[in-house]
Amino acid sequence: MPNTHYKQITIVSGKGGTGKTTLAASFGVLARDKVLVDADVDAANLHLLLHPELQETYEFPGAKAAVRDEERCQQAGECERLCRFDAITRERVNVFACEGCGLCVLACPNQALRLEPYVCGEYYVGVTPYGPLVHAHLRPGAENSGRLVTVVRQKAEDIALAEGLGLILIDGPPGIGCSATAAIADVDLLLMVTEPTLAAMHDLERIVRLAKHFGIPACVFINKWDLSAENTAQLEVACSQWGLPIVGRLAYAEAVAEAVAQGRPLVEYDPGGLGKPVEEAWERLREGVFAAS
């Protein structure tokens, strides 16, 4: 019988470039019986480290835009006059500017306009050497990133249920916007990746507030901890005050960039060196998330 229960861990950061995907790829190597998800639909790159063989591709019709019936159009111009987003003229419709409000459809005296969904992006199911991976690509200028994240997560849940897998490991988007919120909703544990810089510390505090708002258990991983001993000490104090355990630290090293450049997870590129603290952090995460099982 397939497993009907699974745990979900989302890895997030306050800003890009803190090492979130580097950790997610290595955890993907270390974890067993899991589905991997890249929920950073605006800039997905987990697949560059895990090299999936694509099995399925789906279109994502994430929004509606005005479509003109050229045979009916009499160039009345009401659509152009009323559109507050400059999305429609007598000559063309800019689907990226169109908000799908439908005012032009109502205003057209010749019923030459209608709203139709258009493809905002694609999402994919692939097989990596470490397990299935679901990821997506939102087209430039397209909206509904939060909805696409939800679609990607739902696909991963379907795979977990069908294959009896006990974990969904999510590489989330940076920040606290709609896509980030969609990536952390209802997960069992949130791992916040940060650095000892003032900007990263400020952004971490915003994610902490978001996690507390949704009541999601969270912990912290400090990347490049040796860049500033003073800021790292401040981070440790802040995490203690917020009640957030620090599950791991990683020192700055050029080997991390080298591993990324070669398209290899860090725990495979440098297993006895930099991979060791990552492996230890994963064990703490695994024990924490499955402790209540």
N, C-alpha and C positions, 0 to 999 in steps of 0.2 A: 504494500500500500504506500502511495506517495506521502511524504511528509506534508501535513497541512498547517504547519506553523514554522515561521522563520523569524530571525532577528534582522534588524536593519541598522547599519551604521553609516552615518554621513560624515564626510571629512570636508571641512569648510575653512575659509580664511577671510580676513577682513579686506584683503586686497590681493591682486594677482602677484605671482612671483615669490610667494613665501615658501614654496616647496610642497604644497598640498598634493599635486598630482604625483610628484616623486614618491611621497609616502603612500598614496593610494595604489600606485603600481606595485610597490614592494609588498604591501599588505595583500594585494591580489595574488602575489606569488606564494605568500606564506599561508594564507587562509585555505581551509578545506571546504568542500561542498558549498560553493557559493556562486552567486551571479554577480558580475561586475557591472557597474553602471557609471557612465560619464554623464552627469547631469549639467555640466557646463555647456549648455547647448549653443551659446554664442561663440565659444572658443574651445571646442572639445579637442583634447590632445592626448587623452589616456591611451587611445588606440595606437599612437606613435610609439609607445613603450611596450605595448602588449601584442601588437601585430595580429589582429584578428583576421580570420578567413571569413569573409562576408557570406552569410547564408540567406538573409532576407533583407529587403529594402522596402520601406513604406513611405508614401507621400504624407505630408502633414498639412492638411487644409485648415490653417489656423485662423483665418479671418475672412470677412466678406468685403467685396469692393463692387463699385458700380460697373456695369457692363452696358454698352450702348448697342442697340439694334440700329445699324446704319440705314436700313430700308425705311424705318419709321421716323428717323431723325429729320427734322425740318429746320435745324439750326436756329431754334427759337432763342437759345442762350440763357434760359432761366436757370439751368444747372450751373453755368459759369457764374452768373450773377449772385446766386445764393450760397455757393460753397464757401465756407469760412476757412477752409484748409487749402484752397487753391489746388484742389486735386483733380478738377475736371474743367475742361474748356470745350469749345465747339469741336475741336479737332481730336482730343485724346483724353484718356483717363490715366492718372498716375496712381497705380494701385498701392504704392508705398505711402503716398500722402493721404489716400482715402481712409476715413475713419469708419466707413460702413454705416453711417447714421441714417441713410435712406432719404434725406431731404430732397436730393435731386430727383429721386424716383417719384416722389409725391408731387414735385413741382413741374415735372415735364408735361406739357400739354398734349404731347403726342404719344405718351406711354412708350417712349423709346429707350428707357433705362430700367434696369433691374439689378438687384444685388445677387451676386453669386460668390461662393467660396473660391479662394485661390490658394495655390500651394505656397506655403511660407517656408517650407524646409523639408527635410527627410529624416527618418530615423532608421537605424540599422540593428540587426542582430547578427553577431559574428561569434566564431569559436576561436578562442586563444589557447595556447598551450596550458593555460591555468584555469580555464573554464569559460562559460559563455559571457559575452560582453554586449551590452546594449548601449548604443550611443547615438547622437543626433547632430544635425547641422541645421541651424536656423539661418536662412538666407539674409544677406546684408540688408539692413533697413526694415526687416520684417519684425512684427510684433508677436505677442502671445508666447513669449519665452516661458512664462510660468506654466502655461497649459501644456507646452511641449515637454517640459520636465515631468509633469504629471503623467503624460502619455508614456514616456520612456520608463518611468518607475512602474507603471501598471504592466507594461510588457515584461519587465524583469520579474515582477511578482507572479505573472502567469507562468514564466519559465521555472521559477522556484517551486511553485506548486506542482507543475507537471513532472518535474524531474526529482522532486523530493529533496531539494537543497535547503540547508538550514540557515543560510546567511545571504543577505543582499548588501553588498559593499558599494557605497555611492561616493563618487568623487563629485562634490558639489561645486557650484559656482562661487566666486568670491563676492563679498559684500552682503547687503541685507535687503536686496530688492525682491521683486516678485519671484524670480527664478530661484533665488536662495531660499526664500520661504517655502516654495513648493518642494525643494530638495530636502528640507529638514522636517517637514510636517509628519508627525506620527512615527518618527524613527525611535529606536530604542536607545541610541547613544549618539552624541554629537562630539566629534573630535575637532577642536579648534587649533589650527596651525598658525603660529605667530613667530615674530622675530623681535629681538631687543632693540627696536627703533621706536621713536616717538610716534611716527605715523601708524606703524603696525599695532602698537599698544593702544592707541586711540580707537582704531578700527576693531580691535579685539573686544573692547568694552561694548561697542554697539552690538556685536554678535552675542555677547553674554546677555545683554538685555533682551534680545530676541529669543534666545533659548529659555530664559526665565519666564518670559511672557507665555510661551507655549508649554512650559513645564517639562522640558526635555533634559534628561541627565546629560551632563557634558564634562569634558576633560580637555586638557591642553597639551600640545607638543610644542616645544620651543626649538626652532631651527636657528642655526648660526648663533648659538647661545654665547659663543666666545667673542663676538664682535664688540660687546659692551658688557663688562661684568656689572657695572652700576645699573644699567637698564634691565639686565637679567634679574638682578636682585629685586628691583622694583616690580618686575613681572611676577616673581615668586610671591612677594608680599600681597600683590593685588589678587592673585589666584587664590591664595589662602583666605583672604577676606571674602571673596566671592564663593568660597566653598568648592573650588574646582581643583581636582587632583591633577598634577603634572605627570603624565605617563611616560614622557621621554624628552631627551635633548639630543641635538645633533650639532656638532661643531662645524664651522665653515671649512670647506675643502673643495679644491678644484675638481676632485674626483666626481663630485656630484654632477657638475656641468659636463664632464667627460662622459659619464654614464648616459645622460640625456642625449648628448650629441650622437652617441652610438646606438640610441634607441633601446637601451637595456635597463631593466629595473635595478635599483641600487643594490639590493640584497644579492643579486646575481653578479653584478659588476665587481663589487668589493665585499664579499661575504664575511671575511674575517676581520675587516676594518670597520668602515662606516656602516656596513650592513648590520653589524652586531647591535648597536643601540636601537636601530629600527626594528630588528627582530625582538628585542626585549620589550620595546613599546607595544608591539603587536600582541605579545603574550599577555601583557597587562590589560590591553583592550579586550582580548578574547575572554579572559577570565572574568572581567567586569561585566561584559554584556551577556554572557551565558551563566552567570552566577545564580540568577533567579530561575533558571530552567529546571 
